[in-house]
Structures are given as structure tokens and as C-alpha cells.
Amino acid sequence: MVGTEIPKEIIEKVYNLIETAKVSGKIRKGTNEVTKALERGQAKLVAIASDVSPQEIVMHLPVIAKEKNIPAVQVTVRSELGAAAGLDVGTVAVAVVDEGDAKEQLKQILEKLKQ
């Protein structure tokens, strides 16, 4: 998933999923929290910003996600990712741990990513 071009429509759905999960479920924000969620197998979906500098900060996330068979999506801007997660600042990564009321949204995103 990461490294391939993701359509804007799916990226918007990922932002909406994060916003919904923030309210009704549970998300993890930042490199360290997302790494822990991935290693523990708790994450259902991971969003990673592509405008991270230096890239080494997040290079390990797609690798762990692939090992754990957890979908990872690369989104365009960390400020938008941070806003979706309810932060005033940008964040480089967000993991959806519990999708809450967004079960159907998550299912739709996962189906589109498989195509």
C-alpha cells in the first residue's frame, strides 16, 4: 500500500475514518505510539504522512505493518493527518486501534486498497 499511488478519494476516506475513530473508538498518534500499536498487533489501519523530513523517522512503519499484515496508507500532508487526529499540529503517523462507529468505513477502505 505504501509506495503506491493512493487515489485522493481513498485518502479522504482515511481522514474521515480517523476523525470518526477519534471520537467513538481509539487512535494512536505519532511514530512511537504507532510503532507500539503495530508491534502489538493492535492497529487495524495505519496512515503515514509522505511529507516527513527526514524520512528515516517513519521508514520502519511500512515494514512492520507488512510483517503484521496490517494495511498502511501513505497520505499527502502531515498537517491534515494531525487535524484529522484532533491535533493543532501535524503528525507523521496515526494508527486506528478501535474503529468505533466507523466499522463500515474501514471495511470500504480495505476493499478499495485490495483492488
DSSP file (Angstrom, degrees, kcal/mol; ACC not computed):
  #  RESIDUE AA STRUCTURE BP1 BP2  ACC     N-H-->O    O-->H-N    N-H-->O    O-->H-N    TCO  KAPPA ALPHA  PHI   PSI    X-CA   Y-CA   Z-CA
    1    1 A M    >         0   0    0      0, 0.0     3,-1.3     0, 0.0    73,-0.3   0.000 360.0 360.0 360.0 -51.2    0.0    0.0    0.0
    2    2 A V  T 3   +     0   0    0      1,-0.2     3,-0.1    70,-0.1    71,-0.1  -0.526 360.0  30.3 -72.2 138.1    2.7    2.5    1.0
    3    3 A G  T 3  S+     0   0    0      1,-0.4     2,-0.3    -2,-0.2    -1,-0.2   0.049 101.0  97.6 100.5 -25.8    4.8    3.5   -2.0
    4    4 A T  S <  S-     0   0    0     -3,-1.3     2,-0.5     1,-0.1    -1,-0.4  -0.671  88.4 -97.7 -93.8 154.2    1.9    3.0   -4.4
    5    5 A E        -     0   0    0     -2,-0.3    -1,-0.1    -3,-0.1    -3,-0.0  -0.578  37.8-155.9 -74.6 120.2   -0.2    6.0   -5.5
    6    6 A I        -     0   0    0     -2,-0.5     5,-0.0    68,-0.2   107,-0.0  -0.840  21.5-114.3 -98.1 129.1   -3.4    6.2   -3.5
    7    7 A P    >>  -     0   0    0      0, 0.0     4,-1.9     0, 0.0     3,-0.7  -0.278  21.6-119.9 -60.7 147.6   -6.4    8.0   -5.0
    8    8 A K  H 3> S+     0   0    0      1,-0.2     4,-2.6     2,-0.2     5,-0.2   0.839 112.1  62.2 -56.2 -35.4   -7.5   11.2   -3.3
    9    9 A E  H 3> S+     0   0    0      1,-0.2     4,-1.7     2,-0.2    -1,-0.2   0.891 105.5  44.8 -60.7 -41.0  -10.9    9.7   -2.7
   10   10 A I  H <> S+     0   0    0     -3,-0.7     4,-2.3     2,-0.2    -1,-0.2   0.891 110.6  54.1 -71.1 -39.5   -9.4    6.9   -0.5
   11   11 A I  H  X S+     0   0    0     -4,-1.9     4,-2.3     1,-0.2    -2,-0.2   0.915 108.2  50.0 -60.7 -42.3   -7.1    9.4    1.3
   12   12 A E  H  X S+     0   0    0     -4,-2.6     4,-2.4     1,-0.2    -1,-0.2   0.899 109.9  50.9 -61.7 -40.3  -10.2   11.5    2.2
   13   13 A K  H  X S+     0   0    0     -4,-1.7     4,-2.6     2,-0.2    -1,-0.2   0.873 108.0  52.7 -65.3 -36.0  -12.0    8.3    3.5
   14   14 A V  H  X S+     0   0    0     -4,-2.3     4,-2.4     2,-0.2    -2,-0.2   0.926 109.2  48.9 -64.7 -44.3   -8.9    7.6    5.6
   15   15 A Y  H  X S+     0   0    0     -4,-2.3     4,-2.4     2,-0.2    -2,-0.2   0.926 112.6  48.4 -59.2 -44.5   -9.1   11.1    7.1
   16   16 A N  H  X S+     0   0    0     -4,-2.4     4,-2.4     1,-0.2    -2,-0.2   0.897 110.0  52.1 -63.3 -40.3  -12.8   10.6    7.8
   17   17 A L  H  X S+     0   0    0     -4,-2.6     4,-3.0     2,-0.2     5,-0.2   0.924 110.2  48.5 -60.3 -45.1  -12.2    7.2    9.4
   18   18 A I  H  X S+     0   0    0     -4,-2.4     4,-2.2     1,-0.2    -2,-0.2   0.912 110.9  50.5 -62.9 -43.0   -9.6    8.7   11.7
   19   19 A E  H  X S+     0   0    0     -4,-2.4     4,-1.1     2,-0.2    -1,-0.2   0.914 114.6  43.6 -61.6 -43.0  -11.9   11.6   12.7
   20   20 A T  H  X S+     0   0    0     -4,-2.4     4,-2.7     1,-0.2     5,-0.4   0.920 114.1  49.4 -68.6 -44.3  -14.7    9.1   13.5
   21   21 A A  H  X S+     0   0    0     -4,-3.0     4,-1.9     1,-0.2    -1,-0.2   0.827 104.1  61.0 -65.1 -31.6  -12.4    6.7   15.3
   22   22 A K  H  < S+     0   0    0     -4,-2.2    -1,-0.2    -5,-0.2    -2,-0.2   0.883 114.7  34.1 -60.5 -38.8  -11.0    9.6   17.3
   23   23 A V  H  < S+     0   0    0     -4,-1.1    -2,-0.2    -3,-0.4    -1,-0.2   0.919 134.8  20.6 -83.7 -48.1  -14.5   10.2   18.8
   24   24 A S  H  < S+     0   0    0     -4,-2.7    -3,-0.2    75,-0.2    -2,-0.2   0.558 129.5  18.9-105.2  -9.5  -16.1    6.8   19.0
   25   25 A G  S  < S-     0   0    0     -4,-1.9     2,-0.3    -5,-0.4    74,-0.2  -0.080  89.8 -77.1-128.8-132.1  -13.1    4.5   19.0
   26   26 A K  E     +A   98   0A   0     72,-2.7    72,-2.3    -2,-0.1    71,-2.0  -0.987  34.5 179.8-149.0 133.8   -9.4    4.7   19.7
   27   27 A I  E     -A   96   0A   0     -2,-0.3     2,-0.4    69,-0.2    69,-0.2  -0.914  18.3-141.5-128.7 159.3   -6.4    6.0   17.7
   28   28 A R  E     -A   95   0A   0     67,-2.6    67,-2.7    -2,-0.3     2,-0.4  -0.974  18.8-158.0-119.5 137.0   -2.7    6.3   18.4
   29   29 A K  E     +A   94   0A   0     -2,-0.4     4,-0.4    65,-0.2    65,-0.2  -0.916  46.5  26.4-120.2 141.0   -0.7    9.3   17.2
   30   30 A G  S  > S-     0   0    0     63,-2.7     4,-2.5    -2,-0.4     5,-0.3   0.033  88.7 -76.8  95.0 158.1    3.0    9.8   16.5
   31   31 A T  H  > S+     0   0    0      1,-0.2     4,-2.5     2,-0.2     5,-0.2   0.907 125.4  46.6 -58.6 -48.2    5.8    7.5   15.5
   32   32 A N  H  > S+     0   0    0      2,-0.2     4,-2.2     1,-0.2    -1,-0.2   0.932 115.2  44.6 -64.9 -46.7    6.4    5.9   18.9
   33   33 A E  H  > S+     0   0    0     -4,-0.4     4,-2.3     1,-0.2    -1,-0.2   0.898 115.3  48.2 -65.2 -40.8    2.7    5.2   19.6
   34   34 A V  H  X S+     0   0    0     -4,-2.5     4,-2.4     2,-0.2    -1,-0.2   0.897 109.7  52.9 -67.1 -40.0    2.0    3.9   16.1
   35   35 A T  H  X S+     0   0    0     -4,-2.5     4,-2.8    -5,-0.3     5,-0.2   0.930 110.7  47.4 -59.7 -45.3    5.1    1.6   16.3
   36   36 A K  H  X S+     0   0    0     -4,-2.2     4,-2.1     1,-0.2     6,-0.2   0.921 111.3  50.4 -62.0 -44.4    3.9    0.1   19.6
   37   37 A A  H  <>S+     0   0    0     -4,-2.3     5,-2.4     1,-0.2     6,-1.2   0.885 113.5  46.5 -62.5 -38.9    0.4   -0.4   18.2
   38   38 A L  H ><5S+     0   0    0     -4,-2.4     3,-1.3     3,-0.2    -2,-0.2   0.944 111.9  49.1 -67.0 -48.8    1.8   -2.2   15.1
   39   39 A E  H 3<5S+     0   0    0     -4,-2.8    -2,-0.2     1,-0.3    -1,-0.2   0.838 112.9  48.0 -62.7 -32.7    4.2   -4.4   17.1
   40   40 A R  T 3<5S-     0   0    0     -4,-2.1    -1,-0.3    -5,-0.2    -2,-0.2   0.517 111.4-122.2 -84.5  -5.1    1.4   -5.4   19.5
   41   41 A G  T < 5S+     0   0    0     -3,-1.3    -3,-0.2    -4,-0.3    -2,-0.1   0.733  77.5 122.4  72.9  22.0   -0.8   -6.2   16.5
   42   42 A Q      < +     0   0    0     -5,-2.4    -4,-0.2    -6,-0.2     2,-0.1   0.742  42.8  95.0 -87.8 -25.0   -3.5   -3.7   17.8
   43   43 A A        -     0   0    0     -6,-1.2    54,-0.2     1,-0.1     3,-0.1  -0.403  45.6-175.2 -73.6 142.0   -3.7   -1.5   14.7
   44   44 A K  S    S+     0   0    0     52,-3.4     2,-0.3     1,-0.4    53,-0.1   0.646  77.7   4.7-103.5 -25.0   -6.3   -2.1   12.1
   45   45 A L  E     -B   96   0A   0     51,-0.9    51,-3.0    25,-0.1    -1,-0.4  -0.959  65.0-154.7-158.3 141.6   -5.1    0.6    9.7
   46   46 A V  E     -Bc  95  72A   0     25,-2.2    27,-3.3    -2,-0.3     2,-0.5  -0.980   2.6-161.2-123.8 133.9   -2.0    2.9    9.7
   47   47 A A  E     -Bc  94  73A   0     47,-3.1    47,-2.3    -2,-0.4     2,-0.4  -0.965  10.3-170.8-113.3 128.9   -1.8    6.3    7.9
   48   48 A I  E     -Bc  93  74A   0     25,-2.9    27,-2.4    -2,-0.5    45,-0.2  -0.974  20.9-126.1-122.9 129.7    1.7    7.7    7.3
   49   49 A A  E     - c   0  75A   0     43,-2.8     3,-0.4    -2,-0.4    27,-0.2  -0.481   8.6-153.3 -74.1 142.8    2.4   11.2    6.0
   50   50 A S  S    S+     0   0    0     25,-1.9    26,-0.1     1,-0.2    27,-0.1   0.620  85.3  70.6 -91.3 -13.1    4.6   11.5    3.0
   51   51 A D        +     0   0    0     25,-0.4     2,-0.3    24,-0.2    -1,-0.2  -0.090  69.0 134.8 -96.4  37.5    6.0   14.9    3.7
   52   52 A V        -     0   0    0     -3,-0.4     3,-0.1    40,-0.1     6,-0.0  -0.667  48.8-132.5 -87.4 137.1    8.1   13.8    6.6
   53   53 A S  S    S+     0   0    0     -2,-0.3     2,-0.1     1,-0.3    -2,-0.0  -0.975  90.8  24.9-137.2 123.0   11.7   15.0    6.9
   54   54 A P  S >  S-     0   0    0      0, 0.0     3,-1.6     0, 0.0    -1,-0.3   0.594  80.2-150.3 -77.7 152.8   13.9   13.1    7.4
   55   55 A Q  G >> S+     0   0    0      1,-0.3     3,-1.5     2,-0.2     4,-1.0   0.713  86.6  80.8 -61.3 -23.1   12.1   10.0    6.0
   56   56 A E  G 34 S+     0   0    0      1,-0.3     4,-0.4     2,-0.2    -1,-0.3   0.746  77.7  72.3 -58.7 -23.0   14.1    7.8    8.5
   57   57 A I  G <4 S+     0   0    0     -3,-1.6    -1,-0.3     1,-0.2    -2,-0.2   0.866 115.4  18.7 -60.2 -37.2   11.5    8.8   11.1
   58   58 A V  T X4 S+     0   0    0     -3,-1.5     3,-1.2    -4,-0.2    -1,-0.2   0.360  92.0 104.4-117.7   4.1    8.8    6.6    9.5
   59   59 A M  T 3X S+     0   0    0     -4,-1.0     4,-0.6     1,-0.3    -2,-0.1   0.796  81.6  53.8 -60.5 -28.7   10.7    4.2    7.3
   60   60 A H  H 3> S+     0   0    0     -4,-0.4     4,-2.3     1,-0.2    -1,-0.3   0.728  91.5  75.6 -78.5 -21.6   10.2    1.3    9.7
   61   61 A L  H <> S+     0   0    0     -3,-1.2     4,-2.6     1,-0.2     5,-0.2   0.923  94.5  45.8 -62.2 -49.2    6.4    1.7    9.9
   62   62 A P  H  > S+     0   0    0      0, 0.0     4,-2.3     0, 0.0    -1,-0.2   0.862 112.4  53.9 -62.1 -32.2    5.5    0.1    6.5
   63   63 A V  H  X S+     0   0    0     -4,-0.6     4,-2.2     2,-0.2    -2,-0.2   0.942 111.7  42.6 -66.1 -47.8    7.9   -2.7    7.1
   64   64 A I  H  X S+     0   0    0     -4,-2.3     4,-2.3     1,-0.2    -1,-0.2   0.912 113.2  53.8 -64.5 -41.6    6.3   -3.6   10.5
   65   65 A A  H  <>S+     0   0    0     -4,-2.6     5,-3.1    -5,-0.2     4,-0.4   0.904 109.6  47.6 -59.8 -41.8    2.9   -3.2    9.0
   66   66 A K  H ><5S+     0   0    0     -4,-2.3     3,-0.9     3,-0.2    -1,-0.2   0.916 110.9  51.1 -66.1 -42.8    3.7   -5.6    6.2
   67   67 A E  H 3<5S+     0   0    0     -4,-2.2    -2,-0.2     1,-0.2    -1,-0.2   0.886 116.0  41.3 -59.3 -39.8    5.1   -8.2    8.7
   68   68 A K  T 3<5S-     0   0    0     -4,-2.3    -1,-0.2    -5,-0.1    -2,-0.2   0.417 111.9-120.6 -90.5   0.7    2.0   -7.9   10.8
   69   69 A N  T < 5 +     0   0    0     -3,-0.9    -3,-0.2    -4,-0.4    -4,-0.1   0.894  63.4 145.2  60.2  42.7   -0.3   -7.9    7.8
   70   70 A I      < -     0   0    0     -5,-3.1    -1,-0.2    -6,-0.2   -25,-0.1  -0.947  53.8-113.7-111.2 128.6   -1.8   -4.5    8.7
   71   71 A P        -     0   0    0      0, 0.0   -25,-2.2     0, 0.0     2,-0.4  -0.386  30.7-165.8 -65.7 135.3   -2.7   -2.1    5.9
   72   72 A A  E     -c   46   0A   0    -27,-0.2     2,-0.4    -2,-0.1   -25,-0.2  -0.988   0.9-165.1-123.5 130.4   -0.6    1.1    5.8
   73   73 A V  E     -c   47   0A   0    -27,-3.3   -25,-2.9    -2,-0.4     2,-0.7  -0.941  14.5-139.1-118.5 135.1   -1.7    4.0    3.7
   74   74 A Q  E     -c   48   0A   0     -2,-0.4   -68,-0.2   -73,-0.3     2,-0.2  -0.843  22.8-167.2 -94.6 119.8    0.5    6.9    2.7
   75   75 A V  E     -c   49   0A   0    -27,-2.4   -25,-1.9    -2,-0.7   -24,-0.2  -0.607  22.7-121.1-102.1 166.9   -1.3   10.3    2.9
   76   76 A T  S    S+     0   0    0     -2,-0.2     2,-0.4   -27,-0.2   -25,-0.4   0.939  83.1  30.0 -79.3 -48.7    0.0   13.5    1.5
   77   77 A V     >  -     0   0    0    -27,-0.1     4,-1.7     1,-0.1     3,-0.2  -0.940  53.7-151.6-126.2 131.2    0.3   16.1    4.3
   78   78 A R  H  > S+     0   0    0     -2,-0.4     4,-2.5     1,-0.2    13,-1.8   0.785  98.3  60.7 -69.6 -26.3    1.1   15.6    8.0
   79   79 A S  H  > S+     0   0    0     11,-0.3     4,-2.2     2,-0.2    -1,-0.2   0.901 106.8  46.0 -66.8 -39.1   -0.8   18.8    8.9
   80   80 A E  H  > S+     0   0    0     -3,-0.2     4,-2.4     2,-0.2    -2,-0.2   0.879 112.2  51.5 -68.1 -37.8   -4.1   17.3    7.5
   81   81 A L  H  X S+     0   0    0     -4,-1.7     4,-1.5     2,-0.2    -2,-0.2   0.912 110.9  48.2 -64.3 -42.4   -3.3   14.0    9.3
   82   82 A G  H  <>S+     0   0    0     -4,-2.5     5,-3.1     9,-0.2     4,-0.2   0.902 110.7  51.0 -63.3 -42.0   -2.8   15.9   12.5
   83   83 A A  H ><5S+     0   0    0     -4,-2.2     3,-1.4     1,-0.2    -2,-0.2   0.904 108.6  51.4 -63.4 -41.5   -6.1   17.8   12.0
   84   84 A A  H 3<5S+     0   0    0     -4,-2.4    -1,-0.2     1,-0.3    -2,-0.2   0.841 109.1  51.7 -63.3 -32.6   -8.0   14.5   11.4
   85   85 A A  T 3<5S-     0   0    0     -4,-1.5    -1,-0.3    -5,-0.2    -2,-0.2   0.436 123.7-106.2 -84.4   0.5   -6.5   13.1   14.6
   86   86 A G  T < 5S+     0   0    0     -3,-1.4     2,-0.3     1,-0.3    -3,-0.2   0.740  74.8 135.8  84.2  24.0   -7.7   16.2   16.5
   87   87 A L      < -     0   0    0     -5,-3.1    -1,-0.3     2,-0.2    -2,-0.1  -0.756  56.6-142.2-104.8 151.7   -4.3   17.9   16.9
   88   88 A D  S    S+     0   0    0     -2,-0.3     2,-0.3     2,-0.1    -5,-0.1   0.632  91.1  49.1 -81.4 -15.2   -3.4   21.5   16.4
   89   89 A V  S    S-     0   0    0     -7,-0.1    -2,-0.2     1,-0.1     2,-0.1  -0.751  97.7 -91.7-118.2 166.7    0.0   20.4   14.9
   90   90 A G        -     0   0    0     -2,-0.3     2,-0.3    -8,-0.1   -11,-0.3  -0.338  33.4-154.9 -73.9 159.6    0.8   17.9   12.2
   91   91 A T        -     0   0    0    -13,-1.8    -9,-0.2    -4,-0.1   -10,-0.2  -0.986  15.0-142.9-134.5 148.1    1.6   14.3   13.0
   92   92 A V  S    S+     0   0    0     -2,-0.3   -43,-2.8     1,-0.2     2,-0.3   0.736  81.9  13.6 -84.0 -22.1    3.7   11.8   10.9
   93   93 A A  E     - B   0  48A   0    -45,-0.2   -63,-2.7   -15,-0.1     2,-0.4  -0.997  54.4-170.4-155.7 148.0    1.6    8.7   11.6
   94   94 A V  E     -AB  29  47A   0    -47,-2.3   -47,-3.1    -2,-0.3     2,-0.4  -0.998   8.8-159.7-138.1 135.5   -1.8    7.6   13.0
   95   95 A A  E     -AB  28  46A   0    -67,-2.7   -67,-2.6    -2,-0.4     2,-0.8  -0.963  14.5-140.4-114.7 132.5   -2.9    4.1   13.8
   96   96 A V  E     +AB  27  45A   0    -51,-3.0   -52,-3.4    -2,-0.4   -51,-0.9  -0.833  28.1 168.9 -89.4 112.1   -6.6    3.2   14.1
   97   97 A V  E    S+     0   0A   0    -71,-2.0     2,-0.4    -2,-0.8   -70,-0.2   0.858  74.1  16.1 -91.5 -43.3   -6.7    0.8   17.0
   98   98 A D  E     -A   26   0A   0    -72,-2.3   -72,-2.7   -77,-0.1    -1,-0.3  -0.972  65.6-159.3-133.2 117.2  -10.5    0.7   17.5
   99   99 A E    >   -     0   0    0     -2,-0.4     3,-2.2     1,-0.2   -74,-0.2   0.635  22.9-175.5 -75.5 -12.8  -12.6    2.0   14.6
  100  100 A G  G >  S-     0   0    0      1,-0.3     3,-0.6   -76,-0.2    -1,-0.2  -0.336  71.3  -0.8  59.6-123.7  -15.7    2.6   16.9
  101  101 A D  G 3  S+     0   0    0    -81,-0.3     3,-0.4     1,-0.2    -1,-0.3   0.449 122.5  78.2 -77.3  -0.2  -18.6    3.7   14.7
  102  102 A A  G <>  +     0   0    0     -3,-2.2     4,-2.6     1,-0.2    -1,-0.2   0.037  50.9 119.6-100.5  26.1  -16.5    3.6   11.6
  103  103 A K  H <> S+     0   0    0     -3,-0.6     4,-2.1     1,-0.2    -1,-0.2   0.910  79.5  46.3 -57.0 -44.3  -16.6   -0.2   11.0
  104  104 A E  H  > S+     0   0    0     -3,-0.4     4,-2.3     2,-0.2    -1,-0.2   0.894 111.1  52.1 -67.4 -40.0  -18.3    0.2    7.6
  105  105 A Q  H  > S+     0   0    0      2,-0.2     4,-2.4     1,-0.2    -2,-0.2   0.925 110.0  49.2 -60.3 -44.9  -15.8    2.9    6.6
  106  106 A L  H  X S+     0   0    0     -4,-2.6     4,-2.6     1,-0.2    -2,-0.2   0.914 110.2  51.0 -61.6 -43.2  -12.9    0.7    7.5
  107  107 A K  H  X S+     0   0    0     -4,-2.1     4,-2.1    -5,-0.2    -1,-0.2   0.915 110.6  48.7 -60.9 -43.8  -14.3   -2.2    5.5
  108  108 A Q  H  X S+     0   0    0     -4,-2.3     4,-2.3     2,-0.2    -1,-0.2   0.912 111.9  48.8 -63.2 -43.2  -14.8    0.0    2.4
  109  109 A I  H  X S+     0   0    0     -4,-2.4     4,-2.3     1,-0.2    -2,-0.2   0.933 111.1  49.6 -62.7 -46.3  -11.3    1.4    2.6
  110  110 A L  H  X S+     0   0    0     -4,-2.6     4,-1.4     1,-0.2    -1,-0.2   0.882 110.8  50.3 -62.2 -38.9   -9.8   -2.1    3.0
  111  111 A E  H  X S+     0   0    0     -4,-2.1     4,-0.9    -5,-0.2    -1,-0.2   0.917 111.3  48.2 -64.6 -43.4  -11.8   -3.3    0.0
  112  112 A K  H  < S+     0   0    0     -4,-2.3     3,-0.4     1,-0.2    -2,-0.2   0.863 108.9  54.0 -66.5 -35.2  -10.6   -0.4   -2.2
  113  113 A L  H  < S+     0   0    0     -4,-2.3    -1,-0.2     1,-0.2    -2,-0.2   0.818 103.3  56.6 -69.0 -29.5   -7.0   -0.9   -1.2
  114  114 A K  H  <        0   0    0     -4,-1.4    -1,-0.2     1,-0.2    -2,-0.2   0.772 360.0 360.0 -71.5 -24.9   -7.1   -4.6   -2.2
  115  115 A Q     <        0   0    0     -4,-0.9    -1,-0.2    -3,-0.4    -2,-0.2   0.487 360.0 360.0 -70.1 360.0   -8.2   -3.6   -5.8
